[in-house]
Amino acid sequence: MTLITPSSLAIETHALRKTFGEKVAVADLSLEVPRGEVFGFLGPNGAGKTTSVKMLLALIQPSGGDGQMLGLPLGDPRARARVGFLPEHFRFHDWLNAAEFLRLHAELYKMKREQITPRINTLLELVGLEQHANKRLRSFSKGMLQRIGLAQALLNEPELLILDEPTSGLDPVGRRMVRDIIRDLRQNGVTVFLNSHLLSEVEITCDRVAFIKFGQVIQISRLQTLVEGELTVTVRARNLTPEMVAGLARWSGSVRLDGEHLSLTLPGEADLPEVNRYLVEQGAEVYAFQPQKVSLEDLFIQIVGTDGGL
């Protein structure tokens, strides 16, 4: 019998590939997700994100490549028992009430009978549904279904939680609840693999992000480094000339001049004093100099382009 060996990685894949006939859904999924990390998975529609998640969970078989989850081969039941999953498109048993639904899944997990009721009560309170325990799911709103789905994904106290659009249908209070839950899970060493269209949520929540396009991972970066690094700078000044703009190339590869308004990108804050000094020394009369950190949305467009929406 294969022993479960400790690993610093919750997810590790090498060139995972999935084709449907001649269509390549995922060309090359190569990832390393350390344990205890909140990892964002971003890409335009049709990039292969959902297919990638299904391969990780062994819901579909890859056409090539290999991988491990929690130190075991993809699809190993011992690893899957330690994973929680909330899919983007779910169809729950709407004739059950909330408590019955969670009990059914607890029994599927083979949880000890004496643990089930306390765990259900804890989770219903956690997701703000304790007053709706006896309501049938068919009467739930989209946001309430999202909450009960999250509770279901947490039933087995997973080591790895995979969330596909967990804030879809939630109001701002619900989105904050999800952020708080993810923060607490990270503090307890749980790994969270997060796919979300809401880049503002990813920006607040994730440690690292992978950008995927045309079924291939094109960049994996630490989010703090990405967002805190590059700046956009807007300058309002008189006497700006094309020669001055050309001289800014030593600091920026992206400079645009429109009358008295100049915009450029810089790799970091260290260059700000030099750029300002350069403009003044060249004879520009600077009235406003406004640096701004690049948002994750801007970075997304820079990395994956504009030929596909989220």
C-alpha positions in Angstrom: 0.0 0.0 0.0 1.3 3.5 -0.9 2.0 5.6 2.1 0.9 9.3 2.2 4.2 11.3 2.3 4.4 14.9 3.5 4.8 17.4 0.7 5.2 21.2 0.7 2.9 21.4 -2.3 -0.9 21.1 -2.3 -1.1 20.9 -6.1 1.7 20.0 -8.5 1.1 19.5 -12.2 3.4 18.9 -15.2 2.1 19.7 -18.7 -1.4 18.6 -18.1 -3.3 18.6 -21.4 -6.9 18.0 -22.4 -8.3 17.7 -25.9 -11.8 17.1 -27.1 -11.4 15.7 -30.6 -9.3 18.3 -32.5 -10.1 21.0 -30.0 -7.4 21.8 -27.4 -9.1 22.8 -24.2 -5.9 22.9 -22.1 -2.6 22.9 -23.8 -0.1 23.0 -20.9 -1.2 23.2 -17.2 2.0 23.3 -15.2 1.5 24.6 -11.6 3.0 24.4 -8.2 0.7 25.6 -5.4 2.3 25.5 -1.9 0.3 24.4 1.1 -1.3 27.2 3.0 -1.5 29.5 0.0 -4.4 31.3 -1.5 -3.9 30.9 -5.2 -5.8 32.8 -7.9 -6.5 31.2 -11.3 -7.3 33.9 -13.9 -8.0 33.9 -17.6 -10.6 35.0 -20.2 -13.7 33.0 -21.0 -12.8 29.9 -22.9 -9.2 29.8 -21.6 -9.5 26.4 -20.1 -10.0 27.2 -16.4 -13.0 25.0 -15.7 -11.5 22.1 -17.6 -8.3 22.5 -15.6 -10.2 22.3 -12.3 -12.1 19.2 -13.5 -8.7 17.5 -14.3 -7.4 18.4 -10.8 -10.4 16.8 -9.3 -10.3 13.8 -11.7 -13.8 14.6 -12.9 -12.3 14.2 -16.4 -9.1 12.4 -17.4 -6.2 14.4 -18.9 -5.1 13.6 -22.4 -1.5 14.0 -21.3 0.8 15.1 -18.5 0.5 14.2 -14.8 0.1 15.7 -11.4 -0.4 15.3 -7.7 -2.8 16.7 -5.1 -1.9 16.7 -1.4 1.1 14.4 -2.2 -0.9 11.8 -4.1 -1.7 11.2 -7.8 -4.6 13.1 -9.2 -7.8 11.1 -8.6 -6.5 9.1 -5.5 -9.6 8.8 -3.2 -7.4 9.5 -0.1 -6.6 12.9 -1.5 -10.1 13.7 -2.7 -11.4 12.9 0.8 -9.4 15.9 2.0 -10.6 18.3 -0.6 -13.6 20.7 -0.5 -15.1 21.9 -3.8 -17.7 24.5 -4.7 -18.4 24.4 -8.5 -19.5 27.5 -10.4 -22.6 25.8 -11.8 -24.2 23.6 -9.2 -27.6 21.8 -9.0 -28.4 21.0 -5.4 -31.1 18.7 -4.1 -33.8 21.5 -3.9 -36.4 19.2 -2.1 -34.1 19.0 0.9 -33.9 21.7 3.6 -30.5 23.2 4.4 -29.7 21.0 7.4 -30.8 17.8 5.5 -28.6 18.8 2.5 -25.6 19.2 4.7 -26.3 15.9 6.5 -26.5 14.1 3.2 -23.1 15.3 2.2 -21.7 14.6 5.7 -22.8 11.0 5.4 -21.2 10.8 1.9 -18.0 11.9 3.6 -18.6 9.1 6.1 -18.3 11.5 9.0 -18.8 10.1 12.5 -22.5 10.4 13.5 -21.8 12.3 16.7 -19.8 14.9 14.7 -22.4 15.7 12.1 -25.0 17.8 13.9 -22.4 20.1 15.7 -20.5 20.6 12.4 -23.7 21.5 10.5 -24.7 24.0 13.2 -21.3 25.6 13.1 -21.3 25.9 9.3 -24.8 27.3 9.1 -23.8 30.0 11.5 -20.5 30.6 9.7 -22.3 31.3 6.4 -25.2 33.2 8.0 -27.9 30.7 7.4 -28.6 29.4 10.9 -32.2 30.9 10.7 -32.8 29.0 7.5 -31.8 25.5 8.5 -35.3 24.1 8.0 -36.1 25.9 4.7 -36.1 23.9 1.5 -33.3 24.8 -0.9 -35.9 25.5 -3.7 -36.9 28.6 -1.7 -33.3 29.9 -1.5 -32.1 32.9 -3.5 -28.9 32.6 -5.6 -26.9 34.2 -2.9 -28.3 31.8 -0.2 -27.5 28.8 -2.5 -24.0 30.1 -2.8 -23.7 30.2 0.9 -25.0 26.7 1.5 -22.7 25.5 -1.3 -19.7 27.0 0.6 -20.9 25.3 3.8 -21.0 22.0 1.9 -17.4 22.5 0.6 -16.2 23.1 4.2 -18.0 20.1 5.8 -15.0 17.7 5.8 -12.6 20.4 7.2 -10.6 20.2 3.9 -6.8 20.6 3.6 -7.4 22.0 0.1 -10.5 24.1 -0.9 -11.2 24.6 -4.6 -13.7 27.5 -5.2 -15.0 28.3 -8.6 -16.7 31.7 -8.6 -17.5 31.6 -4.8 -18.9 35.2 -4.7 -21.2 34.8 -7.7 -24.6 36.1 -6.7 -23.4 37.5 -3.3 -24.0 41.0 -2.1 -21.2 43.0 -0.6 -21.9 41.6 2.8 -21.7 38.0 1.4 -18.5 38.8 -0.4 -16.9 40.1 2.8 -18.0 36.9 4.5 -16.2 34.8 1.9 -13.1 36.9 2.3 -13.2 36.5 6.0 -13.6 32.7 5.7 -10.7 32.5 3.3 -8.5 34.6 5.6 -9.3 32.3 8.5 -8.6 29.2 6.5 -5.2 30.5 5.4 -4.4 31.2 9.1 -5.2 27.6 9.8 -2.9 26.3 7.0 -5.7 25.4 4.5 -4.8 25.9 0.8 -7.4 27.7 -1.3 -7.5 27.5 -5.1 -9.7 30.4 -6.2 -11.2 31.1 -9.7 -13.1 34.3 -9.7 -14.3 36.9 -12.3 -14.2 39.6 -9.6 -10.6 40.8 -9.8 -11.1 43.1 -6.9 -11.8 40.1 -4.7 -8.7 38.2 -6.0 -6.6 41.3 -5.5 -7.6 41.5 -1.8 -7.5 37.7 -1.1 -4.8 35.9 -3.0 -1.1 35.4 -2.4 -0.2 34.4 -6.0 -2.1 34.3 -9.3 -1.7 32.3 -12.5 -2.8 33.8 -15.8 -4.0 31.3 -18.3 -4.8 31.9 -22.0 -5.6 29.6 -24.9 -5.3 26.6 -22.5 -1.8 27.5 -21.3 -0.4 29.1 -18.2 1.5 32.1 -19.4 2.5 33.7 -16.1 2.5 32.9 -12.4 3.3 35.8 -10.1 3.2 36.9 -6.5 0.3 39.3 -6.4 1.9 41.7 -4.0 4.9 42.1 -6.2 2.7 42.6 -9.3 0.4 45.2 -7.8 2.9 47.1 -5.7 5.5 47.3 -8.4 4.4 49.0 -11.6 3.0 52.5 -11.5 1.1 54.6 -13.9 2.0 58.3 -13.8 -0.1 61.2 -15.1 1.6 64.5 -15.6 0.0 67.9 -16.4 2.6 70.3 -17.6 3.3 73.1 -20.1 6.1 73.2 -22.7 6.2 69.4 -23.2 8.0 68.5 -26.4 8.4 65.3 -28.4 12.1 65.4 -27.5 11.2 65.3 -23.8 8.9 62.3 -24.4 11.7 60.5 -26.3 14.0 61.1 -23.4 11.6 59.4 -21.0 12.3 56.1 -22.7 15.2 55.5 -20.3 12.6 55.0 -17.5 9.5 53.9 -19.4 8.6 51.8 -22.4 5.1 53.2 -22.5 4.8 57.0 -22.8 1.8 58.9 -24.3 1.6 62.7 -24.9 -1.7 64.5 -25.4 -1.3 68.3 -25.3 -0.5 69.2 -21.8 -1.2 65.7 -20.5 1.5 63.1 -20.3 1.0 59.5 -19.1 3.7 56.8 -18.6 4.3 53.6 -16.7 7.2 53.1 -14.3 8.6 49.9 -12.8 8.4 51.3 -9.2 8.4 54.4 -7.0 12.2 54.8 -7.0 12.1 56.4 -10.5 9.5 59.1 -9.6 12.0 61.8 -8.3 14.3 61.4 -11.3 11.4 61.6 -13.9 10.1 64.7 -12.2 13.5 66.3 -12.0 14.2 65.4 -15.7 11.0 67.2 -16.9 11.8 70.3 -14.9 15.4 70.4 -16.1 14.2 70.1 -19.7 12.1 73.2 -19.3 8.6 71.7 -18.6 6.4 73.6 -16.2 4.9 70.8 -14.1 1.5 71.5 -12.5 0.5 68.0 -11.5 2.4 64.8 -11.0 0.2 61.9 -10.0 1.5 58.3 -9.6 -1.0 55.5 -9.2 -0.5 51.8 -8.5 -1.6 49.5 -11.3 -4.8 47.5 -10.6 -5.1 43.8 -11.1 -7.6 44.6 -13.9 -4.9 46.6 -15.7 -2.4 43.8 -15.2 -4.9 41.2 -16.5 -5.3 43.2 -19.7 -1.6 43.7 -20.1 -0.8 40.0 -19.6 -3.7 38.2 -21.4 -4.8 41.0 -23.8 -8.2 42.3 -24.7 -9.4 39.6 -27.0 -11.5 37.9 -24.4 -13.5 39.0 -21.4 -13.3 37.5 -17.9 
